[in-house]
């Protein structure tokens, strides 16, 4: 999966317009970023990485950190 595909997936979960996110965006600056969104992202990513834990996603500070987990 390319970085662009990862960003598109995250944008989709956050209901953001395409090409909104870059890897350096800090998650705490996104109004849409909350624990429910993290849970939704985890559910979406289980098809790609079944072992991904909520705590790992919760500890991410940037979009790039999430991309590295995928």
mmCIF file as Biopython writes it, N, C-alpha, C and O atoms, coordinates in Angstrom:
data_model
#
loop_
_atom_site.group_PDB
_atom_site.id
_atom_site.type_symbol
_atom_site.label_atom_id
_atom_site.label_alt_id
_atom_site.label_comp_id
_atom_site.label_asym_id
_atom_site.label_entity_id
_atom_site.label_seq_id
_atom_site.pdbx_PDB_ins_code
_atom_site.Cartn_x
_atom_site.Cartn_y
_atom_site.Cartn_z
_atom_site.occupancy
_atom_site.B_iso_or_equiv
_atom_site.auth_seq_id
_atom_site.auth_asym_id
_atom_site.pdbx_PDB_model_num
ATOM 1   N N  . UNK A ? 1  ? 0.855   -1.176 0.000  1.0 0.0 1  A 1 
ATOM 2   C CA . UNK A ? 1  ? 0.000   0.000  0.000  1.0 0.0 1  A 1 
ATOM 3   C C  . UNK A ? 1  ? 0.897   1.234  0.000  1.0 0.0 1  A 1 
ATOM 4   O O  . UNK A ? 1  ? 1.822   1.348  0.805  1.0 0.0 1  A 1 
ATOM 5   N N  . UNK A ? 2  ? 0.614   2.136  -0.897 1.0 0.0 2  A 1 
ATOM 6   C CA . UNK A ? 2  ? 1.420   3.355  -1.008 1.0 0.0 2  A 1 
ATOM 7   C C  . UNK A ? 2  ? 1.021   4.352  0.079  1.0 0.0 2  A 1 
ATOM 8   O O  . UNK A ? 2  ? -0.031  4.228  0.705  1.0 0.0 2  A 1 
ATOM 9   N N  . UNK A ? 3  ? 1.876   5.327  0.283  1.0 0.0 3  A 1 
ATOM 10  C CA . UNK A ? 3  ? 1.570   6.380  1.255  1.0 0.0 3  A 1 
ATOM 11  C C  . UNK A ? 3  ? 0.309   7.124  0.845  1.0 0.0 3  A 1 
ATOM 12  O O  . UNK A ? 3  ? -0.522  7.455  1.691  1.0 0.0 3  A 1 
ATOM 13  N N  . UNK A ? 4  ? 0.163   7.387  -0.442 1.0 0.0 4  A 1 
ATOM 14  C CA . UNK A ? 4  ? -1.039  8.077  -0.933 1.0 0.0 4  A 1 
ATOM 15  C C  . UNK A ? 4  ? -2.297  7.276  -0.591 1.0 0.0 4  A 1 
ATOM 16  O O  . UNK A ? 4  ? -3.300  7.848  -0.165 1.0 0.0 4  A 1 
ATOM 17  N N  . UNK A ? 5  ? -2.246  5.966  -0.773 1.0 0.0 5  A 1 
ATOM 18  C CA . UNK A ? 5  ? -3.392  5.116  -0.441 1.0 0.0 5  A 1 
ATOM 19  C C  . UNK A ? 5  ? -3.682  5.135  1.060  1.0 0.0 5  A 1 
ATOM 20  O O  . UNK A ? 5  ? -4.839  5.141  1.480  1.0 0.0 5  A 1 
ATOM 21  N N  . UNK A ? 6  ? -2.624  5.146  1.852  1.0 0.0 6  A 1 
ATOM 22  C CA . UNK A ? 6  ? -2.798  5.207  3.310  1.0 0.0 6  A 1 
ATOM 23  C C  . UNK A ? 6  ? -3.455  6.522  3.716  1.0 0.0 6  A 1 
ATOM 24  O O  . UNK A ? 6  ? -4.367  6.540  4.542  1.0 0.0 6  A 1 
ATOM 25  N N  . UNK A ? 7  ? -2.982  7.624  3.128  1.0 0.0 7  A 1 
ATOM 26  C CA . UNK A ? 7  ? -3.568  8.930  3.429  1.0 0.0 7  A 1 
ATOM 27  C C  . UNK A ? 7  ? -5.033  8.988  3.010  1.0 0.0 7  A 1 
ATOM 28  O O  . UNK A ? 7  ? -5.864  9.548  3.725  1.0 0.0 7  A 1 
ATOM 29  N N  . UNK A ? 8  ? -5.348  8.414  1.862  1.0 0.0 8  A 1 
ATOM 30  C CA . UNK A ? 8  ? -6.729  8.388  1.385  1.0 0.0 8  A 1 
ATOM 31  C C  . UNK A ? 8  ? -7.617  7.579  2.328  1.0 0.0 8  A 1 
ATOM 32  O O  . UNK A ? 8  ? -8.759  7.958  2.589  1.0 0.0 8  A 1 
ATOM 33  N N  . UNK A ? 9  ? -7.097  6.479  2.833  1.0 0.0 9  A 1 
ATOM 34  C CA . UNK A ? 9  ? -7.849  5.652  3.767  1.0 0.0 9  A 1 
ATOM 35  C C  . UNK A ? 9  ? -8.141  6.433  5.047  1.0 0.0 9  A 1 
ATOM 36  O O  . UNK A ? 9  ? -9.270  6.420  5.538  1.0 0.0 9  A 1 
ATOM 37  N N  . UNK A ? 10 ? -7.135  7.109  5.585  1.0 0.0 10 A 1 
ATOM 38  C CA . UNK A ? 10 ? -7.310  7.897  6.806  1.0 0.0 10 A 1 
ATOM 39  C C  . UNK A ? 10 ? -8.282  9.048  6.559  1.0 0.0 10 A 1 
ATOM 40  O O  . UNK A ? 10 ? -9.139  9.323  7.400  1.0 0.0 10 A 1 
ATOM 41  N N  . UNK A ? 11 ? -8.159  9.721  5.422  1.0 0.0 11 A 1 
ATOM 42  C CA . UNK A ? 11 ? -9.086  10.799 5.067  1.0 0.0 11 A 1 
ATOM 43  C C  . UNK A ? 11 ? -10.518 10.278 5.000  1.0 0.0 11 A 1 
ATOM 44  O O  . UNK A ? 11 ? -11.452 10.955 5.431  1.0 0.0 11 A 1 
ATOM 45  N N  . UNK A ? 12 ? -10.684 9.092  4.468  1.0 0.0 12 A 1 
ATOM 46  C CA . UNK A ? 12 ? -12.020 8.506  4.371  1.0 0.0 12 A 1 
ATOM 47  C C  . UNK A ? 12 ? -12.638 8.256  5.735  1.0 0.0 12 A 1 
ATOM 48  O O  . UNK A ? 12 ? -13.814 8.549  5.952  1.0 0.0 12 A 1 
ATOM 49  N N  . UNK A ? 13 ? -11.850 7.717  6.653  1.0 0.0 13 A 1 
ATOM 50  C CA . UNK A ? 13 ? -12.353 7.463  8.005  1.0 0.0 13 A 1 
ATOM 51  C C  . UNK A ? 13 ? -12.689 8.771  8.712  1.0 0.0 13 A 1 
ATOM 52  O O  . UNK A ? 13 ? -13.656 8.841  9.470  1.0 0.0 13 A 1 
ATOM 53  N N  . UNK A ? 14 ? -11.892 9.800  8.463  1.0 0.0 14 A 1 
ATOM 54  C CA . UNK A ? 14 ? -12.121 11.100 9.097  1.0 0.0 14 A 1 
ATOM 55  C C  . UNK A ? 14 ? -13.156 11.945 8.357  1.0 0.0 14 A 1 
ATOM 56  O O  . UNK A ? 14 ? -13.516 13.030 8.812  1.0 0.0 14 A 1 
ATOM 57  N N  . UNK A ? 15 ? -13.632 11.446 7.213  1.0 0.0 15 A 1 
ATOM 58  C CA . UNK A ? 15 ? -14.594 12.176 6.376  1.0 0.0 15 A 1 
ATOM 59  C C  . UNK A ? 15 ? -14.029 13.523 5.920  1.0 0.0 15 A 1 
ATOM 60  O O  . UNK A ? 15 ? -14.716 14.544 5.944  1.0 0.0 15 A 1 
ATOM 61  N N  . UNK A ? 16 ? -12.767 13.498 5.507  1.0 0.0 16 A 1 
ATOM 62  C CA . UNK A ? 16 ? -12.102 14.694 5.004  1.0 0.0 16 A 1 
ATOM 63  C C  . UNK A ? 16 ? -12.061 14.669 3.481  1.0 0.0 16 A 1 
ATOM 64  O O  . UNK A ? 16 ? -12.141 13.604 2.869  1.0 0.0 16 A 1 
ATOM 65  N N  . UNK A ? 17 ? -11.939 15.832 2.881  1.0 0.0 17 A 1 
ATOM 66  C CA . UNK A ? 17 ? -11.801 15.926 1.432  1.0 0.0 17 A 1 
ATOM 67  C C  . UNK A ? 17 ? -10.484 15.276 1.010  1.0 0.0 17 A 1 
ATOM 68  O O  . UNK A ? 17 ? -9.513  15.286 1.767  1.0 0.0 17 A 1 
ATOM 69  N N  . UNK A ? 18 ? -10.452 14.710 -0.204 1.0 0.0 18 A 1 
ATOM 70  C CA . UNK A ? 18 ? -9.200  14.122 -0.707 1.0 0.0 18 A 1 
ATOM 71  C C  . UNK A ? 18 ? -8.064  15.137 -0.712 1.0 0.0 18 A 1 
ATOM 72  O O  . UNK A ? 18 ? -8.282  16.334 -0.902 1.0 0.0 18 A 1 
ATOM 73  N N  . UNK A ? 19 ? -6.872  14.648 -0.503 1.0 0.0 19 A 1 
ATOM 74  C CA . UNK A ? 19 ? -5.641  15.445 -0.505 1.0 0.0 19 A 1 
ATOM 75  C C  . UNK A ? 19 ? -5.603  16.493 0.607  1.0 0.0 19 A 1 
ATOM 76  O O  . UNK A ? 19 ? -4.933  17.517 0.474  1.0 0.0 19 A 1 
ATOM 77  N N  . UNK A ? 20 ? -6.313  16.243 1.690  1.0 0.0 20 A 1 
ATOM 78  C CA . UNK A ? 20 ? -6.314  17.140 2.844  1.0 0.0 20 A 1 
ATOM 79  C C  . UNK A ? 20 ? -5.120  16.877 3.752  1.0 0.0 20 A 1 
ATOM 80  O O  . UNK A ? 20 ? -4.528  17.806 4.301  1.0 0.0 20 A 1 
ATOM 81  N N  . UNK A ? 21 ? -4.773  15.608 3.905  1.0 0.0 21 A 1 
ATOM 82  C CA . UNK A ? 21 ? -3.746  15.219 4.869  1.0 0.0 21 A 1 
ATOM 83  C C  . UNK A ? 21 ? -2.372  15.040 4.229  1.0 0.0 21 A 1 
ATOM 84  O O  . UNK A ? 21 ? -2.241  14.660 3.065  1.0 0.0 21 A 1 
ATOM 85  N N  . UNK A ? 22 ? -1.368  15.327 5.030  1.0 0.0 22 A 1 
ATOM 86  C CA . UNK A ? 22 ? 0.014   14.974 4.714  1.0 0.0 22 A 1 
ATOM 87  C C  . UNK A ? 22 ? 0.557   14.249 5.944  1.0 0.0 22 A 1 
ATOM 88  O O  . UNK A ? 22 ? -0.061  14.269 7.009  1.0 0.0 22 A 1 
ATOM 89  N N  . UNK A ? 23 ? 1.695   13.620 5.790  1.0 0.0 23 A 1 
ATOM 90  C CA . UNK A ? 23 ? 2.248   12.836 6.897  1.0 0.0 23 A 1 
ATOM 91  C C  . UNK A ? 23 ? 2.626   13.693 8.099  1.0 0.0 23 A 1 
ATOM 92  O O  . UNK A ? 23 ? 2.677   13.182 9.218  1.0 0.0 23 A 1 
ATOM 93  N N  . UNK A ? 24 ? 2.888   14.962 7.902  1.0 0.0 24 A 1 
ATOM 94  C CA . UNK A ? 24 ? 3.324   15.806 9.012  1.0 0.0 24 A 1 
ATOM 95  C C  . UNK A ? 24 ? 2.185   16.478 9.782  1.0 0.0 24 A 1 
ATOM 96  O O  . UNK A ? 24 ? 2.441   17.233 10.720 1.0 0.0 24 A 1 
ATOM 97  N N  . UNK A ? 25 ? 0.939   16.216 9.401  1.0 0.0 25 A 1 
ATOM 98  C CA . UNK A ? 25 ? -0.199  16.799 10.111 1.0 0.0 25 A 1 
ATOM 99  C C  . UNK A ? 25 ? -0.281  16.192 11.514 1.0 0.0 25 A 1 
ATOM 100 O O  . UNK A ? 25 ? -0.268  14.973 11.684 1.0 0.0 25 A 1 
ATOM 101 N N  . UNK A ? 26 ? -0.366  17.067 12.501 1.0 0.0 26 A 1 
ATOM 102 C CA . UNK A ? 26 ? -0.514  16.609 13.879 1.0 0.0 26 A 1 
ATOM 103 C C  . UNK A ? 26 ? -1.979  16.290 14.139 1.0 0.0 26 A 1 
ATOM 104 O O  . UNK A ? 26 ? -2.868  17.096 13.863 1.0 0.0 26 A 1 
ATOM 105 N N  . UNK A ? 27 ? -2.208  15.099 14.675 1.0 0.0 27 A 1 
ATOM 106 C CA . UNK A ? 27 ? -3.573  14.616 14.865 1.0 0.0 27 A 1 
ATOM 107 C C  . UNK A ? 27 ? -4.375  15.487 15.823 1.0 0.0 27 A 1 
ATOM 108 O O  . UNK A ? 27 ? -5.579  15.658 15.636 1.0 0.0 27 A 1 
ATOM 109 N N  . UNK A ? 28 ? -3.733  16.040 16.842 1.0 0.0 28 A 1 
ATOM 110 C CA . UNK A ? 28 ? -4.466  16.859 17.810 1.0 0.0 28 A 1 
ATOM 111 C C  . UNK A ? 28 ? -4.948  18.180 17.224 1.0 0.0 28 A 1 
ATOM 112 O O  . UNK A ? 28 ? -5.695  18.908 17.878 1.0 0.0 28 A 1 
ATOM 113 N N  . UNK A ? 29 ? -4.528  18.503 15.988 1.0 0.0 29 A 1 
ATOM 114 C CA . UNK A ? 29 ? -5.023  19.711 15.323 1.0 0.0 29 A 1 
ATOM 115 C C  . UNK A ? 29 ? -6.281  19.439 14.502 1.0 0.0 29 A 1 
ATOM 116 O O  . UNK A ? 29 ? -6.914  20.365 13.994 1.0 0.0 29 A 1 
ATOM 117 N N  . UNK A ? 30 ? -6.633  18.170 14.378 1.0 0.0 30 A 1 
ATOM 118 C CA . UNK A ? 30 ? -7.807  17.788 13.592 1.0 0.0 30 A 1 
ATOM 119 C C  . UNK A ? 30 ? -9.031  17.696 14.494 1.0 0.0 30 A 1 
ATOM 120 O O  . UNK A ? 30 ? -9.048  16.922 15.452 1.0 0.0 30 A 1 
ATOM 121 N N  . UNK A ? 31 ? -10.037 18.474 14.191 1.0 0.0 31 A 1 
ATOM 122 C CA . UNK A ? 31 ? -11.272 18.460 14.977 1.0 0.0 31 A 1 
ATOM 123 C C  . UNK A ? 31 ? -11.900 17.055 14.975 1.0 0.0 31 A 1 
ATOM 124 O O  . UNK A ? 31 ? -12.529 16.649 15.952 1.0 0.0 31 A 1 
ATOM 125 N N  . UNK A ? 32 ? -11.725 16.334 13.885 1.0 0.0 32 A 1 
ATOM 126 C CA . UNK A ? 32 ? -12.348 15.015 13.723 1.0 0.0 32 A 1 
ATOM 127 C C  . UNK A ? 32 ? -11.648 13.918 14.536 1.0 0.0 32 A 1 
ATOM 128 O O  . UNK A ? 32 ? -12.199 12.828 14.683 1.0 0.0 32 A 1 
ATOM 129 N N  . UNK A ? 33 ? -10.459 14.180 15.062 1.0 0.0 33 A 1 
ATOM 130 C CA . UNK A ? 33 ? -9.673  13.152 15.734 1.0 0.0 33 A 1 
ATOM 131 C C  . UNK A ? 33 ? -10.124 12.999 17.183 1.0 0.0 33 A 1 
ATOM 132 O O  . UNK A ? 33 ? -9.898  13.883 18.009 1.0 0.0 33 A 1 
ATOM 133 N N  . UNK A ? 34 ? -10.766 11.865 17.485 1.0 0.0 34 A 1 
ATOM 134 C CA . UNK A ? 34 ? -11.173 11.551 18.849 1.0 0.0 34 A 1 
ATOM 135 C C  . UNK A ? 34 ? -11.150 10.040 19.031 1.0 0.0 34 A 1 
ATOM 136 O O  . UNK A ? 34 ? -10.816 9.307  18.100 1.0 0.0 34 A 1 
ATOM 137 N N  . UNK A ? 35 ? -11.500 9.574  20.210 1.0 0.0 35 A 1 
ATOM 138 C CA . UNK A ? 35 ? -11.396 8.141  20.498 1.0 0.0 35 A 1 
ATOM 139 C C  . UNK A ? 35 ? -12.321 7.306  19.613 1.0 0.0 35 A 1 
ATOM 140 O O  . UNK A ? 35 ? -11.973 6.180  19.257 1.0 0.0 35 A 1 
ATOM 141 N N  . UNK A ? 36 ? -13.473 7.826  19.257 1.0 0.0 36 A 1 
ATOM 142 C CA . UNK A ? 36 ? -14.382 7.089  18.366 1.0 0.0 36 A 1 
ATOM 143 C C  . UNK A ? 36 ? -13.779 6.950  16.971 1.0 0.0 36 A 1 
ATOM 144 O O  . UNK A ? 36 ? -13.903 5.903  16.336 1.0 0.0 36 A 1 
ATOM 145 N N  . UNK A ? 37 ? -13.133 8.002  16.505 1.0 0.0 37 A 1 
ATOM 146 C CA . UNK A ? 37 ? -12.463 7.954  15.207 1.0 0.0 37 A 1 
ATOM 147 C C  . UNK A ? 37 ? -11.321 6.946  15.226 1.0 0.0 37 A 1 
ATOM 148 O O  . UNK A ? 37 ? -11.117 6.214  14.257 1.0 0.0 37 A 1 
ATOM 149 N N  . UNK A ? 38 ? -10.581 6.909  16.324 1.0 0.0 38 A 1 
ATOM 150 C CA . UNK A ? 38 ? -9.488  5.941  16.451 1.0 0.0 38 A 1 
ATOM 151 C C  . UNK A ? 38 ? -10.043 4.533  16.385 1.0 0.0 38 A 1 
ATOM 152 O O  . UNK A ? 38 ? -9.469  3.675  15.715 1.0 0.0 38 A 1 
ATOM 153 N N  . UNK A ? 39 ? -11.140 4.283  17.061 1.0 0.0 39 A 1 
ATOM 154 C CA . UNK A ? 39 ? -11.777 2.967  17.034 1.0 0.0 39 A 1 
ATOM 155 C C  . UNK A ? 39 ? -12.256 2.622  15.624 1.0 0.0 39 A 1 
ATOM 156 O O  . UNK A ? 39 ? -12.068 1.494  15.169 1.0 0.0 39 A 1 
ATOM 157 N N  . UNK A ? 40 ? -12.866 3.573  14.936 1.0 0.0 40 A 1 
ATOM 158 C CA . UNK A ? 40 ? -13.313 3.353  13.557 1.0 0.0 40 A 1 
ATOM 159 C C  . UNK A ? 40 ? -12.132 3.048  12.639 1.0 0.0 40 A 1 
ATOM 160 O O  . UNK A ? 40 ? -12.222 2.191  11.760 1.0 0.0 40 A 1 
ATOM 161 N N  . UNK A ? 41 ? -11.031 3.756  12.850 1.0 0.0 41 A 1 
ATOM 162 C CA . UNK A ? 41 ? -9.837  3.514  12.049 1.0 0.0 41 A 1 
ATOM 163 C C  . UNK A ? 41 ? -9.275  2.123  12.332 1.0 0.0 41 A 1 
ATOM 164 O O  . UNK A ? 41 ? -8.850  1.422  11.414 1.0 0.0 41 A 1 
ATOM 165 N N  . UNK A ? 42 ? -9.275  1.733  13.585 1.0 0.0 42 A 1 
ATOM 166 C CA . UNK A ? 42 ? -8.790  0.397  13.940 1.0 0.0 42 A 1 
ATOM 167 C C  . UNK A ? 42 ? -9.629  -0.680 13.255 1.0 0.0 42 A 1 
ATOM 168 O O  . UNK A ? 42 ? -9.083  -1.641 12.713 1.0 0.0 42 A 1 
ATOM 169 N N  . UNK A ? 43 ? -10.936 -0.526 13.278 1.0 0.0 43 A 1 
ATOM 170 C CA . UNK A ? 43 ? -11.830 -1.484 12.618 1.0 0.0 43 A 1 
ATOM 171 C C  . UNK A ? 43 ? -11.522 -1.554 11.128 1.0 0.0 43 A 1 
ATOM 172 O O  . UNK A ? 43 ? -11.445 -2.642 10.557 1.0 0.0 43 A 1 
ATOM 173 N N  . UNK A ? 44 ? -11.346 -0.403 10.503 1.0 0.0 44 A 1 
ATOM 174 C CA . UNK A ? 44 ? -11.046 -0.338 9.065  1.0 0.0 44 A 1 
ATOM 175 C C  . UNK A ? 44 ? -9.721  -1.013 8.746  1.0 0.0 44 A 1 
ATOM 176 O O  . UNK A ? 44 ? -9.579  -1.660 7.708  1.0 0.0 44 A 1 
ATOM 177 N N  . UNK A ? 45 ? -8.747  -0.859 9.645  1.0 0.0 45 A 1 
ATOM 178 C CA . UNK A ? 45 ? -7.405  -1.387 9.387  1.0 0.0 45 A 1 
ATOM 179 C C  . UNK A ? 45 ? -7.232  -2.860 9.731  1.0 0.0 45 A 1 
ATOM 180 O O  . UNK A ? 45 ? -6.205  -3.450 9.395  1.0 0.0 45 A 1 
ATOM 181 N N  . UNK A ? 46 ? -8.214  -3.463 10.392 1.0 0.0 46 A 1 
ATOM 182 C CA . UNK A ? 46 ? -8.061  -4.870 10.764 1.0 0.0 46 A 1 
ATOM 183 C C  . UNK A ? 46 ? -7.930  -5.777 9.539  1.0 0.0 46 A 1 
ATOM 184 O O  . UNK A ? 46 ? -7.342  -6.855 9.633  1.0 0.0 46 A 1 
ATOM 185 N N  . UNK A ? 47 ? -8.460  -5.365 8.413  1.0 0.0 47 A 1 
ATOM 186 C CA . UNK A ? 47 ? -8.301  -6.153 7.188  1.0 0.0 47 A 1 
ATOM 187 C C  . UNK A ? 47 ? -6.852  -6.129 6.706  1.0 0.0 47 A 1 
ATOM 188 O O  . UNK A ? 47 ? -6.385  -7.079 6.078  1.0 0.0 47 A 1 
ATOM 189 N N  . UNK A ? 48 ? -6.150  -5.049 7.001  1.0 0.0 48 A 1 
ATOM 190 C CA . UNK A ? 48 ? -4.765  -4.891 6.561  1.0 0.0 48 A 1 
ATOM 191 C C  . UNK A ? 48 ? -3.797  -5.401 7.620  1.0 0.0 48 A 1 
ATOM 192 O O  . UNK A ? 48 ? -2.824  -6.092 7.317  1.0 0.0 48 A 1 
ATOM 193 N N  . UNK A ? 49 ? -4.083  -5.049 8.856  1.0 0.0 49 A 1 
ATOM 194 C CA . UNK A ? 49 ? -3.206  -5.427 9.967  1.0 0.0 49 A 1 
ATOM 195 C C  . UNK A ? 49 ? -4.055  -5.855 11.165 1.0 0.0 49 A 1 
ATOM 196 O O  . UNK A ? 49 ? -4.386  -5.035 12.022 1.0 0.0 49 A 1 
ATOM 197 N N  . UNK A ? 50 ? -4.407  -7.147 11.220 1.0 0.0 50 A 1 
ATOM 198 C CA . UNK A ? 50 ? -5.319  -7.650 12.254 1.0 0.0 50 A 1 
ATOM 199 C C  . UNK A ? 50 ? -4.808  -7.483 13.686 1.0 0.0 50 A 1 
ATOM 200 O O  . UNK A ? 50 ? -5.606  -7.448 14.623 1.0 0.0 50 A 1 
ATOM 201 N N  . UNK A ? 51 ? -3.512  -7.381 13.862 1.0 0.0 51 A 1 
ATOM 202 C CA . UNK A ? 51 ? -2.940  -7.281 15.207 1.0 0.0 51 A 1 
ATOM 203 C C  . UNK A ? 51 ? -2.840  -5.841 15.729 1.0 0.0 51 A 1 
ATOM 204 O O  . UNK A ? 51 ? -2.349  -5.622 16.836 1.0 0.0 51 A 1 
ATOM 205 N N  . UNK A ? 52 ? -3.292  -4.878 14.959 1.0 0.0 52 A 1 
ATOM 206 C CA . UNK A ? 52 ? -3.178  -3.472 15.342 1.0 0.0 52 A 1 
ATOM 207 C C  . UNK A ? 52 ? -4.049  -3.182 16.558 1.0 0.0 52 A 1 
ATOM 208 O O  . UNK A ? 52 ? -5.256  -3.423 16.544 1.0 0.0 52 A 1 
ATOM 209 N N  . UNK A ? 53 ? -3.427  -2.668 17.600 1.0 0.0 53 A 1 
ATOM 210 C CA . UNK A ? 53 ? -4.115  -2.386 18.857 1.0 0.0 53 A 1 
ATOM 211 C C  . UNK A ? 53 ? -4.533  -0.915 18.941 1.0 0.0 53 A 1 
ATOM 212 O O  . UNK A ? 53 ? -3.868  -0.032 18.400 1.0 0.0 53 A 1 
ATOM 213 N N  . UNK A ? 54 ? -5.638  -0.680 19.624 1.0 0.0 54 A 1 
ATOM 214 C CA . UNK A ? 54 ? -6.153  0.666  19.843 1.0 0.0 54 A 1 
ATOM 215 C C  . UNK A ? 54 ? -5.084  1.556  20.464 1.0 0.0 54 A 1 
ATOM 216 O O  . UNK A ? 54 ? -4.919  2.706  20.058 1.0 0.0 54 A 1 
ATOM 217 N N  . UNK A ? 55 ? -4.356  1.028  21.448 1.0 0.0 55 A 1 
ATOM 218 C CA . UNK A ? 55 ? -3.336  1.820  22.149 1.0 0.0 55 A 1 
ATOM 219 C C  . UNK A ? 55 ? -2.254  2.340  21.215 1.0 0.0 55 A 1 
ATOM 220 O O  . UNK A ? 55 ? -1.746  3.445  21.405 1.0 0.0 55 A 1 
ATOM 221 N N  . UNK A ? 56 ? -1.897  1.545  20.203 1.0 0.0 56 A 1 
ATOM 222 C CA . UNK A ? 56 ? -0.892  1.995  19.242 1.0 0.0 56 A 1 
ATOM 223 C C  . UNK A ? 56 ? -1.399  3.188  18.440 1.0 0.0 56 A 1 
ATOM 224 O O  . UNK A ? 56 ? -0.678  4.166  18.242 1.0 0.0 56 A 1 
ATOM 225 N N  . UNK A ? 57 ? -2.629  3.101  17.987 1.0 0.0 57 A 1 
ATOM 226 C CA . UNK A ? 57 ? -3.217  4.221  17.245 1.0 0.0 57 A 1 
ATOM 227 C C  . UNK A ? 57 ? -3.390  5.441  18.148 1.0 0.0 57 A 1 
ATOM 228 O O  . UNK A ? 57 ? -3.136  6.572  17.732 1.0 0.0 57 A 1 
ATOM 229 N N  . UNK A ? 58 ? -3.816  5.205  19.366 1.0 0.0 58 A 1 
ATOM 230 C CA . UNK A ? 58 ? -4.047  6.297  20.320 1.0 0.0 58 A 1 
ATOM 231 C C  . UNK A ? 58 ? -2.756  7.054  20.639 1.0 0.0 58 A 1 
ATOM 232 O O  . UNK A ? 58 ? -2.785  8.257  20.898 1.0 0.0 58 A 1 
ATOM 233 N N  . UNK A ? 59 ? -1.638  6.352  20.618 1.0 0.0 59 A 1 
ATOM 234 C CA . UNK A ? 59 ? -0.362  6.982  20.961 1.0 0.0 59 A 1 
ATOM 235 C C  . UNK A ? 59 ? 0.263   7.762  19.800 1.0 0.0 59 A 1 
ATOM 236 O O  . UNK A ? 59 ? 1.263   8.455  19.987 1.0 0.0 59 A 1 
ATOM 237 N N  . UNK A ? 60 ? -0.318  7.652  18.614 1.0 0.0 60 A 1 
ATOM 238 C CA . UNK A ? 60 ? 0.213   8.374  17.452 1.0 0.0 60 A 1 
ATOM 239 C C  . UNK A ? 60 ? -0.032  9.872  17.589 1.0 0.0 60 A 1 
ATOM 240 O O  . UNK A ? 60 ? -1.088  10.308 18.047 1.0 0.0 60 A 1 
ATOM 241 N N  . UNK A ? 61 ? 0.972   10.647 17.180 1.0 0.0 61 A 1 
ATOM 242 C CA . UNK A ? 61 ? 0.859   12.107 17.230 1.0 0.0 61 A 1 
ATOM 243 C C  . UNK A ? 61 ? 0.676   12.733 15.853 1.0 0.0 61 A 1 
ATOM 244 O O  . UNK A ? 61 ? 0.147   13.839 15.741 1.0 0.0 61 A 1 
ATOM 245 N N  . UNK A ? 62 ? 1.105   12.040 14.812 1.0 0.0 62 A 1 
ATOM 246 C CA . UNK A ? 62 ? 1.002   12.577 13.457 1.0 0.0 62 A 1 
ATOM 247 C C  . UNK A ? 62 ? 0.374   11.537 12.528 1.0 0.0 62 A 1 
ATOM 248 O O  . UNK A ? 62 ? 0.317   10.347 12.839 1.0 0.0 62 A 1 
ATOM 249 N N  . UNK A ? 63 ? -0.086  12.020 11.398 1.0 0.0 63 A 1 
ATOM 250 C CA . UNK A ? 63 ? -0.632  11.130 10.374 1.0 0.0 63 A 1 
ATOM 251 C C  . UNK A ? 63 ? 0.458   10.171 9.894  1.0 0.0 63 A 1 
ATOM 252 O O  . UNK A ? 63 ? 0.182   9.004  9.615  1.0 0.0 63 A 1 
ATOM 253 N N  . UNK A ? 64 ? 1.693   10.662 9.799  1.0 0.0 64 A 1 
ATOM 254 C CA . UNK A ? 64 ? 2.808   9.832  9.365  1.0 0.0 64 A 1 
ATOM 255 C C  . UNK A ? 64 ? 3.046   8.644  10.284 1.0 0.0 64 A 1 
ATOM 256 O O  . UNK A ? 64 ? 3.409   7.563  9.820  1.0 0.0 64 A 1 
ATOM 257 N N  . UNK A ? 65 ? 2.844   8.834  11.579 1.0 0.0 65 A 1 
ATOM 258 C CA . UNK A ? 65 ? 3.002   7.730  12.517 1.0 0.0 65 A 1 
ATOM 259 C C  . UNK A ? 65 ? 1.958   6.647  12.266 1.0 0.0 65 A 1 
ATOM 260 O O  . UNK A ? 65 ? 2.254   5.458  12.387 1.0 0.0 65 A 1 
ATOM 261 N N  . UNK A ? 66 ? 0.741   7.053  11.917 1.0 0.0 66 A 1 
ATOM 262 C CA . UNK A ? 66 ? -0.292  6.072  11.574 1.0 0.0 66 A 1 
ATOM 263 C C  . UNK A ? 66 ? 0.112   5.340  10.290 1.0 0.0 66 A 1 
ATOM 264 O O  . UNK A ? 66 ? -0.025  4.120  10.202 1.0 0.0 66 A 1 
ATOM 265 N N  . UNK A ? 67 ? 0.603   6.075  9.308  1.0 0.0 67 A 1 
ATOM 266 C CA . UNK A ? 67 ? 1.021   5.461  8.043  1.0 0.0 67 A 1 
ATOM 267 C C  . UNK A ? 67 ? 2.084   4.388  8.283  1.0 0.0 67 A 1 
ATOM 268 O O  . UNK A ? 67 ? 2.069   3.345  7.630  1.0 0.0 67 A 1 
ATOM 269 N N  . UNK A ? 68 ? 2.989   4.633  9.198  1.0 0.0 68 A 1 
ATOM 270 C CA . UNK A ? 68 ? 4.036   3.653  9.500  1.0 0.0 68 A 1 
ATOM 271 C C  . UNK A ? 68 ? 3.475   2.391  10.138 1.0 0.0 68 A 1 
ATOM 272 O O  . UNK A ? 68 ? 4.044   1.311  9.979  1.0 0.0 68 A 1 
ATOM 273 N N  . UNK A ? 69 ? 2.356   2.516  10.864 1.0 0.0 69 A 1 
ATOM 274 C CA . UNK A ? 69 ? 1.733   1.358  11.487 1.0 0.0 69 A 1 
ATOM 275 C C  . UNK A ? 69 ? 0.992   0.466  10.494 1.0 0.0 69 A 1 
ATOM 276 O O  . UNK A ? 69 ? 0.823   -0.733 10.718 1.0 0.0 69 A 1 
ATOM 277 N N  . UNK A ? 70 ? 0.558   1.070  9.403  1.0 0.0 70 A 1 
ATOM 278 C CA . UNK A ? 70 ? -0.252  0.336  8.427  1.0 0.0 70 A 1 
ATOM 279 C C  . UNK A ? 70 ? 0.631   -0.571 7.596  1.0 0.0 70 A 1 
ATOM 280 O O  . UNK A ? 70 ? 0.136   -1.275 6.715  1.0 0.0 70 A 1 
#
